[in-house]
Amino acid sequence: MVSPQKRQTTIISTKGQVILPKAIRDQRHWPAGMRLTVESTSDGVLLKPAAIFPPTSVEKVFGSLPYAGKAKSIEEMDAAVAAEAKRRARD
């Protein structure tokens, strides 16, 4: 629970807009234009960052990128991931 000294207030505009205090936006790293989900709870209103991508499953995206050639082994995939991580660490 937030102590009364740390609570901040805001006002609902005639358009139903609420300004979140800068300290909270900074703490949460919420820039202007950030999409939030709004949920009504028994304690009040809950704001959370909206998902960047809609929920999906492996079945929906499997095979979405074309690949021509022999299937890669787990060892080959692990080596490729390690090589890319090493390359990015240098950049």
Summary of the structure (lengths in Angstrom):
residues: 91
radius of gyration: 22.4
end to end distance: 43.0
largest distance: 63.5
contacts: 108
relative contact order: 0.07
helix: 34%
strand: 15%
